[in-house]
Amino acid sequence: MKFGIIVFPGTWSERDCYYALKNVLRQEVDYIWHKEADLSHYDCLILPGGFSYGDYLRPGAIARFSPVMTSLEAFASQGKLVIGICNGFQILCESGLLPGALLRNDHLEYRCQWVYLKAENNQSPFTIQCQNGQVLKIPISHYEGRYYADSATLAELEANKRVIFRYCTPAGEVTDAANPNGSLHNIAGITNKRGNVLGMMPHPERACEAILGSSDGNIIWESIIASIQRNT
Amino acid sequence: MYLARVYVTLKPTVNDPQGLTIKGALCNLGFTSVEDVRAGKYFELHLAETDFAKVEQQVTEMCCKLLANPVIENYRFEIEEVKV
């Protein structure tokens, strides 16, 4: 099993993802420069956080045209797993692989803080190791994380259980006070229709050891590993 | 040579906290007649092209592909011939 971490100019969270997968979860993992076209060696691709192309124009708007994205689209269309974190989520929305968009936080502040996420659907390959409704403590670090989609898209996401994570209180209540950025329906993470592409604003790779404050992010990586093992 | 002026604005359904903050600042400065502010983006594109129709088609394509995100934004543009 091999993970690939895609690196654009301006990506900054690739080393944290590498550390979590290699040192904590003992997985094989490579960095993939965004000019690469051959993704055939990988079982799961990660679009990490950062500021690809300086976030110029809109976050993710320019990265989506990098050569690797054509191959990533083909990779996803085979049903293989793709996870976009923070800027990676923004890139997936810009590319149309996920619906909606991520706008500036409603309070116009950059937020770097711990949040609590409710795992809304534990049938997803990204959450099968979670109890349904389990609360995960994972940090956010973004200025443009306010999830927006039109009402028809939101209804479709909800009806098909494509909302995977919602911002909540430590007790798991989904409230306005627990929403750190004004995301509609407190959405922190969604999947595509097929369920094999996840975008999420919080950073599971930064919650990989107790000494960091939480190791809850590992449940997501462990879910991915279990899903791949189940299908091979 | 043509100059295209492109205006990208948030769709009316999209909340614009930046616009609201600017509106608050304007009201604090005494401009109390300001009822609403929506912030947007403005681009000036210089195109080495001789055919107006081609410019129009290209700028439309640029807006759809990159300059605006159709999920959240609208765009419009003006095209003007400029002497080199």
Interface residues (C-beta under 8 A of the other chain):
Chain A: L57 R58 A61 I62 F65 C93 E94 P99 G100 A101 L103 R104 N105 D106 H107 L108 Y148 A149 D150 G182
Chain B: T13 V14 N15 P17 Q18 T21 L66 L67 N69 V71 I72
